[in-house]
Amino acid sequence: MAPVTDVLAPLLALPGVEAAVAEARTAVDGLLSHRVLRRGSAEVTAESALRGARASAELEGAGIELERLRGQLMAGGTVTLPSKDERGARLVEGAVRLHADLGQVLVSWRHSPRQALARLHVLAASEVVPDADALGRPRPVGAPYDDPLDLGPAPDPLEVAARLDGLARVLVSGTSAPAVVVSAVVHGELMALRAFGTADGLVARAAARLVLVDRGLDPKAVSAPEVGHAEMHHEYPEALRAYVSGGPEGVASWVVHCARAVALGAREGLAVCEAIKRGQG
C-alpha cells in the first residue's frame, strides 16, 4: 500500500503562514503559563466555553450580550434574544450545549471524525431541525442549506461526502502540520461544504477548537478562538470566501486569519484568568 501523502504540511510554506502560526503559538503558550492555571483550569475552561459559544452564535447571526446570556442560563430559563428571534435563540442554546460537551466528543474525534461531526451537529441543531432523523446526517440532494455568511453555492451531496471522507482520512492518518494549520483547514472545509445544511458554522468552529485541544496547542481548552473570529467579523466572511475559491493565496489568507483568531482567543483567555485572579485576591 502506498504511503499516505501529508497534504497539509506544505501549507506552512505559504506566504505569511509560518509567522502567523508562530505568533498564535506564542500567544497560547503565554496563556497556558498564567499562574491561575497552575491551581486548576476548570473555571477558565468553562468560561472560555461560554464566551466561545456566544461568539460562535453571533457569527451565525444570533447575537446576545455575554452577561445577558450568563444571567439567563443561571436562571435556568430558555435563552431569549433582544430581537425576539426564536430560531436564533435556539441556535444560541445549541452553541452553549455544543461547547459544554466538546470534551465528550474528543475521543471519537480522534478515531472517527465523521462520527464526531455527526454528534456535534446533534448537539448544535437539536432544537432547530424539526426532523430528528435529519440530525447528524449530511444534507440530501435538493435540500436547502443556510448561508448566513453569503459564501455562495455549496457543493452537491456527492462532493460533500467525498470531501468529508478525505478530510477524515487526513485527520486519522496524521500530519506534521501545526495544530493551527490543521484547525484552519477543518474549519474552512466544513464551512465550504455546509454538510448538514443547518448550524454548519457552529459545527465548524467547534471542530476547529477540538483540533487545537486534540493536537496539544490548547489541551485545557482555555482559549476562545471563536471570540477572535467574532472580533474580526468583517474579515471573517472574506477570508472564508478566499478559502472556498481555492488557490494558494486564498488558503494562505484563511490560515493567517485563523492564526490571528487563535492569538486573539488566547488574549480572551488571559482576560478570564486575570478576572479570576482579581476575584481570588
C-alpha positions as CSV (number, residue, x, y, z in Angstrom):
1,M,0.0,0.0,0.0
2,A,1.4,3.4,-0.9
3,P,2.1,5.8,2.0
4,V,-0.4,8.5,2.7
5,T,0.8,11.9,1.5
6,D,0.9,14.6,4.1
7,V,-1.2,17.1,2.2
8,L,-1.3,19.7,5.0
9,A,2.4,20.0,5.8
10,P,3.2,22.1,2.7
11,L,0.7,24.8,3.8
12,L,3.1,26.0,6.3
13,A,5.3,27.3,3.5
14,L,2.6,29.5,2.0
15,P,3.2,33.3,2.3
16,G,2.7,34.6,5.9
17,V,1.6,31.3,7.3
18,E,4.6,30.3,9.3
19,A,5.0,33.7,11.0
20,A,1.3,33.9,11.9
21,V,1.3,30.3,13.3
22,A,4.3,31.1,15.4
23,E,2.6,34.2,16.8
24,A,-0.5,32.2,17.6
25,R,1.6,29.6,19.4
26,T,3.4,32.2,21.4
27,A,0.1,33.8,22.5
28,V,-1.4,30.4,23.6
29,D,1.8,29.5,25.4
30,G,1.6,32.8,27.3
31,L,-1.9,32.0,28.3
32,L,-1.0,28.5,29.5
33,S,1.7,29.9,31.7
34,H,-0.7,32.1,33.7
35,R,-0.5,31.3,37.4
36,V,-4.3,30.9,37.7
37,L,-4.0,27.8,35.6
38,R,-1.4,26.3,37.9
39,R,-4.1,26.0,40.6
40,G,-6.7,24.5,38.2
41,S,-8.2,25.2,34.8
42,A,-11.8,24.1,35.2
43,E,-13.2,27.6,35.8
44,V,-11.2,29.1,32.9
45,T,-12.3,26.2,30.6
46,A,-16.0,26.7,31.5
47,E,-15.8,30.5,31.0
48,S,-13.9,30.1,27.7
49,A,-16.6,27.7,26.5
50,L,-19.3,30.1,27.3
51,R,-17.6,33.0,25.6
52,G,-16.7,30.9,22.6
53,A,-20.3,29.7,22.3
54,R,-21.7,33.2,22.4
55,A,-19.2,34.4,19.8
56,S,-19.9,31.5,17.5
57,A,-23.7,32.0,17.8
58,E,-23.1,35.7,16.9
59,L,-21.2,34.7,13.8
60,E,-24.2,32.5,12.9
61,G,-26.5,35.6,13.1
62,A,-27.7,35.1,16.6
63,G,-26.2,37.9,18.7
64,I,-26.6,38.2,22.5
65,E,-24.6,40.0,25.1
66,L,-22.4,37.8,27.3
67,E,-23.9,38.9,30.7
68,R,-27.4,38.7,29.4
69,L,-26.7,35.1,28.2
70,R,-25.0,34.3,31.5
71,G,-27.9,35.6,33.5
72,Q,-30.5,33.6,31.5
73,L,-28.5,30.4,31.8
74,M,-28.0,30.9,35.6
75,A,-31.8,31.5,35.9
76,G,-32.4,28.1,34.3
77,G,-34.7,29.5,31.7
78,T,-34.5,29.4,27.9
79,V,-32.5,31.9,26.0
80,T,-34.4,35.0,24.8
81,L,-32.8,37.3,22.3
82,P,-33.4,41.1,22.4
83,S,-34.7,40.7,18.8
84,K,-37.2,38.1,19.8
85,D,-35.7,35.8,17.2
86,E,-36.8,32.3,18.3
87,R,-34.7,30.4,15.9
88,G,-31.7,32.5,16.8
89,A,-32.3,31.8,20.5
90,R,-32.3,28.1,19.8
91,L,-29.0,28.4,17.9
92,V,-27.5,30.2,20.9
93,E,-28.7,27.3,23.2
94,G,-27.2,24.9,20.7
95,A,-23.9,26.7,20.7
96,V,-23.8,26.6,24.5
97,R,-24.7,22.9,24.6
98,L,-22.1,22.2,21.9
99,H,-19.2,23.9,23.7
100,A,-20.2,22.5,27.1
101,D,-20.0,18.9,25.7
102,L,-16.9,19.2,23.5
103,G,-14.8,17.2,25.9
104,Q,-17.2,14.2,25.5
105,V,-16.6,14.3,21.7
106,L,-12.9,14.3,21.9
107,V,-12.3,10.5,22.0
108,S,-14.5,9.8,18.9
109,W,-12.9,12.8,17.1
110,R,-9.5,11.1,17.4
111,H,-10.7,7.8,15.9
112,S,-13.8,8.6,13.9
113,P,-14.0,12.3,12.8
114,R,-17.2,11.8,10.8
115,Q,-19.0,10.2,13.8
116,A,-17.8,13.1,15.9
117,L,-19.1,15.6,13.4
118,A,-22.5,13.9,13.4
119,R,-22.5,14.2,17.2
120,L,-21.5,17.9,17.0
121,H,-24.5,18.6,14.7
122,V,-26.9,16.8,17.0
123,L,-25.7,19.0,19.9
124,A,-25.8,22.2,17.9
125,A,-29.1,21.7,16.0
126,S,-31.4,19.5,18.1
127,E,-33.7,22.4,18.8
128,V,-33.6,23.9,15.3
129,V,-34.0,21.0,13.0
130,P,-37.6,19.7,13.2
131,D,-36.9,16.3,11.8
132,A,-34.9,14.3,14.4
133,D,-33.9,11.8,11.8
134,A,-32.0,14.5,9.9
135,L,-29.8,15.4,12.8
136,G,-26.2,14.4,12.3
137,R,-26.8,13.3,8.7
138,P,-25.4,15.1,5.6
139,R,-28.0,17.1,3.7
140,P,-29.6,15.1,0.9
141,V,-29.8,16.1,-2.8
142,G,-32.0,19.1,-3.3
143,A,-32.2,20.0,0.4
144,P,-31.9,23.7,1.3
145,Y,-29.0,25.0,3.4
146,D,-28.3,28.0,5.4
147,D,-25.7,30.5,4.1
148,P,-25.5,33.3,6.7
149,L,-22.1,34.5,5.5
150,D,-23.1,34.5,1.8
151,L,-20.4,32.1,0.8
152,G,-22.3,31.2,-2.4
153,P,-23.4,27.8,-3.7
154,A,-22.5,24.8,-1.7
155,P,-21.1,21.6,-3.2
156,D,-23.6,18.8,-4.1
157,P,-24.0,16.0,-1.6
158,L,-21.8,13.6,-3.5
159,E,-18.9,16.0,-3.4
160,V,-19.6,16.7,0.2
161,A,-19.4,13.0,1.1
162,A,-16.1,12.6,-0.8
163,R,-14.5,15.6,0.8
164,L,-15.6,14.6,4.3
165,D,-14.1,11.2,3.7
166,G,-10.9,12.8,2.5
167,L,-10.8,15.2,5.5
168,A,-11.3,12.3,7.9
169,R,-8.5,10.3,6.3
170,V,-6.1,13.2,6.6
171,L,-7.0,13.6,10.3
172,V,-6.7,10.0,11.2
173,S,-3.6,9.3,9.2
174,G,-1.7,12.1,10.9
175,T,0.1,15.2,9.7
176,S,3.2,17.1,10.6
177,A,1.4,20.4,10.1
178,P,0.9,22.6,13.2
179,A,-2.3,22.5,15.1
180,V,-3.3,26.0,13.9
181,V,-3.0,24.9,10.2
182,V,-5.0,21.7,10.7
183,S,-7.7,23.6,12.6
184,A,-7.9,26.2,9.9
185,V,-8.4,23.6,7.2
186,V,-11.0,21.7,9.2
187,H,-12.8,24.9,9.8
188,G,-12.6,26.1,6.2
189,E,-13.6,22.7,4.7
190,L,-16.7,22.4,6.9
191,M,-17.8,25.9,6.2
192,A,-17.3,25.4,2.4
193,L,-19.2,22.1,2.4
194,R,-22.2,23.2,4.6
195,A,-22.6,19.4,5.1
196,F,-25.6,19.4,7.3
197,G,-27.4,22.5,6.0
198,T,-28.2,23.9,9.4
199,A,-25.8,25.2,12.1
200,D,-22.8,24.3,10.0
201,G,-20.9,27.3,11.3
202,L,-21.4,26.2,14.9
203,V,-20.1,22.7,14.0
204,A,-17.2,24.1,12.0
205,R,-15.9,26.4,14.8
206,A,-16.4,23.7,17.4
207,A,-14.5,21.2,15.3
208,A,-11.7,23.8,14.9
209,R,-11.5,24.1,18.6
210,L,-11.4,20.4,19.0
211,V,-8.3,20.2,16.8
212,L,-6.5,22.8,18.9
213,V,-7.2,20.7,22.0
214,D,-6.5,17.3,20.4
215,R,-3.2,18.4,18.9
216,G,-1.9,19.9,22.1
217,L,-1.9,23.6,21.3
218,D,-4.5,24.3,23.9
219,P,-5.0,21.0,25.8
220,K,-7.1,22.6,28.6
221,A,-9.4,24.5,26.2
222,V,-8.8,27.8,28.0
223,S,-8.6,30.0,24.9
224,A,-11.5,31.2,22.9
225,P,-10.7,31.4,19.2
226,E,-14.3,32.0,18.3
227,V,-14.0,35.3,20.1
228,G,-11.1,36.1,17.8
229,H,-13.2,35.4,14.7
230,A,-16.1,37.5,16.1
231,E,-13.7,40.4,16.8
232,M,-12.7,40.2,13.1
233,H,-16.2,39.6,11.9
234,H,-15.8,42.0,9.0
235,E,-12.8,40.0,7.7
236,Y,-14.2,36.5,8.5
237,P,-16.5,36.0,5.5
238,E,-14.0,37.5,3.1
239,A,-11.3,35.2,4.4
240,L,-13.6,32.2,4.1
241,R,-14.6,33.1,0.5
242,A,-10.9,33.3,-0.3
243,Y,-10.5,29.7,1.0
244,V,-13.6,28.5,-0.8
245,S,-12.4,30.0,-4.1
246,G,-9.3,27.8,-3.8
247,G,-5.7,28.6,-4.8
248,P,-2.6,29.0,-2.6
249,E,-3.3,32.7,-1.9
250,G,-6.8,32.1,-0.7
251,V,-5.7,29.2,1.5
252,A,-2.9,31.3,2.9
253,S,-5.1,34.3,3.7
254,W,-7.5,32.0,5.5
255,V,-4.9,30.2,7.6
256,V,-3.4,33.6,8.6
257,H,-6.8,34.8,9.6
258,C,-7.4,31.7,11.7
259,A,-4.0,32.1,13.3
260,R,-4.8,35.7,14.3
261,A,-8.1,34.5,15.7
262,V,-6.3,31.9,17.8
263,A,-4.0,34.7,19.2
264,L,-7.0,36.9,20.0
265,G,-8.7,33.9,21.6
266,A,-5.6,33.5,23.8
267,R,-5.9,37.1,24.8
268,E,-9.5,36.5,25.8
269,G,-8.4,33.5,27.9
270,L,-5.8,35.8,29.6
271,A,-8.6,38.2,30.4
272,V,-10.6,35.4,32.0
273,C,-7.5,34.4,34.1
274,E,-7.0,38.0,35.2
275,A,-10.6,38.3,36.3
276,I,-10.4,35.1,38.3
277,K,-7.1,36.3,39.9
278,R,-8.7,39.5,41.0
279,G,-11.6,37.6,42.5
280,Q,-9.2,35.5,44.4
281,G,-7.3,38.4,45.7
